[in-house]
Amino acid sequence: MPLTAPQDIAALLGRTRTIALVGISDRPDRPSYGVMKCLQDHGYRVLPVNPQIAGEHVHGEFVWGRLSDIGVPIDLVDIFRRSEAAGDAVDDAIAAGAKAVWMQLGVINEAAAARAEAAGLQVVMDRCPAIDIPRFGIAPITAE
């Protein structure tokens, strides 16, 4: 079952350090652009992923074409894709060895969530970390 209890979501956000954000936009009016900045400002390392703008930079970070290109451990994959396209991102997260997937507000894909859970990943659906961080009082992430 996807995480829904506030304490479980807060625990996931509290232990997360590196987030791959799939579906980043370089347009300031897009939600993914603002959420990435919010996550960075909270102390997370955010690695943006979008094949359309691969090789560019968003908020100072190199944009990757695919999750498999990143090459560093990923704690959480934040998915800004339509529900029907989220399954591909979840499959890529499983293959990349991510520990969790987070489907943004309005993104619900039960089959993809079941695949992720079967592979040992934690799943959050239809939520936004930029909303949940202040809601649950998550302390800023500091270097370890």
N, C-alpha and C positions, 0 to 999 in steps of 0.2 A: 504494500500500500504506500502511495506517496506520503511524504511527511506533511502533516497538517497541524500537529500540536505546536503551539508557540515555543515550548522549551526545546523541542527537537529541531525546529528550524533555526532557533537562536544558537543551539549547539553547533549545527552545521556551519553557520556563518562565522561563529567564533573560532572554529579550527581551520577555516579556509584561509589560504594565503595567496594562491595563484588561481585566477579565473580566466578562462578562455571565453571571449564573448563572440558567439557565432551570429553573424548578421549585422555587424557593425556598419554604421553609415558615416560618411564624412560630412553629412549635412547637419548643421546645428539644429535644425527644426525636427529632426527625427529622435524618437525616444531613446534608441540605442546610444546615440551620441551623448545625451545627457546622463544616462545611467552609467556609462563608462566613466565619465568624469566624476560622478558621485562616488563610485566604487574606488577610483584612484584616490580621491580626496580622503577617503576613509582608511587608506593605507594598503589596499589590495594591489597586487600586481595584476594588471588586466592586459591580456594578449588578444587583440582584435583579430577576427577572422572574417574575410569576405573575398571570394575569388575575383569579384568585379573590380576591387581596388587594391588587390595584393601588391605589395611593394611600396605602397604609399605609407604615410604616417597619420595616425589619429591620436590626438592628445599625447603626442611625443612617442608613441609606440608604433613599431613596424606592423603593418597589416599583413597577416599570413593568408595564403590562399586556401589552406586546408588545415584542420586540426593535426593531421599526421605530419605536417611540415614543421610544427613547433619544436619538438625535440627536447622539451623540458617537462617535468612532472606537472600535471594539471590537477588541482583539487576539485574544481567545479567548472562545468561548462554551462554558461548562461546562454539560452537559446532565444534569439529574436527572429523567429521564422514562423510562417503560417503553421497551424496545427498539422496540416497534411504533409508539410515539408519537415516537420520536427523529427520525424522518424529517422531520416538520413543523418541528421546532426547527432541524434542519440546513438546510432550505430557507429558513427565516427568517434564519439566520446568513449564508447566501450572499447573500440580498437585502439584508441590512444592511451588507454589505461587511466582515464579520469576516475575520480572517486565518487562524483555526484553530477547529476544534471539538474538544471533549473530551467523550466519552461516559463516564459514570461506571461504577464497578464493576457488572458484570452487564448493562450496556447495550451491546448489539451489534446493529448494523444495517448490514450490508454494502452494501446498495443506497444508503443515505443516505451512507455513507462514500465510495462511488464518485462520487456526485453532487458531494460537497464537493471531493474531489480534482480532479475534472474542472473545477471552477470555480476551482481554484488554492488551495484552503484545505488546510492541514495537518490531519491527523486523528489523534486518539488514541482508542482504544476500550477499554472494560473495565478502566479504571484510575482512580485517584483522585489528584488533585494534592496533597491533604493528606498522602497516604502517600509520594508520589514526591519531594516537596520535601525532606524530611529524608533520605530514602533516597539521593538523588543529591547532597546537600549544596548545594542552591541557596541562594545568599547572599540575605539580606533585600533587598527591592526598596527603593531609595532614590529620593527626588525628583530629577529631572534638571534 
